[in-house]
């Protein structure tokens, strides 16, 4: 599956899971309805204004997250480059 497609498949699946958790009344955690309403999907520098450092923004968002799902879908394409052993 191409990286661009995989990225959106993963994002869409997470969005659907979040919506289901918000609607499911029998979820044990969190017990407070208001806490479920705060569930949201965040990615890259979404909703961050200006020109933030992408790496710092992402690391701050991960540190503040209750749940983190890392998407390590390979991106980019090109011929494989062989290097000498040890380099």
FENZI-V178007 format. One record per backbone hydrogen bond with DSSP energy under -1.0 kcal/mol. CO is the residue of the C=O (numbers start at 1). NH is the residue of the N-H. E is the energy in kcal/mol with one decimal. If there is no record, write none. Layout:
co->CO nh->NH e->E
co->CO nh->NH e->E
//
This chain:
co->2 nh->6 e->-2.7
co->3 nh->7 e->-2.5
co->4 nh->8 e->-1.4
co->5 nh->9 e->-2.2
co->6 nh->10 e->-2.5
co->7 nh->11 e->-2.2
co->8 nh->12 e->-2.7
co->9 nh->13 e->-2.3
co->10 nh->14 e->-2.3
co->11 nh->15 e->-2.5
co->12 nh->16 e->-2.4
co->13 nh->17 e->-2.2
co->14 nh->18 e->-2.4
co->15 nh->19 e->-2.3
co->16 nh->20 e->-2.3
co->17 nh->21 e->-2.4
co->18 nh->22 e->-2.1
co->19 nh->23 e->-1.5
co->20 nh->24 e->-1.9
co->32 nh->36 e->-1.3
co->33 nh->37 e->-1.5
co->36 nh->39 e->-1.6
co->43 nh->46 e->-2.7
co->45 nh->48 e->-2.1
co->53 nh->57 e->-2.7
co->54 nh->58 e->-2.6
co->55 nh->59 e->-2.5
co->56 nh->60 e->-2.4
co->57 nh->61 e->-2.3
co->58 nh->62 e->-2.4
co->59 nh->63 e->-2.3
co->60 nh->64 e->-1.7
co->84 nh->87 e->-1.8
//
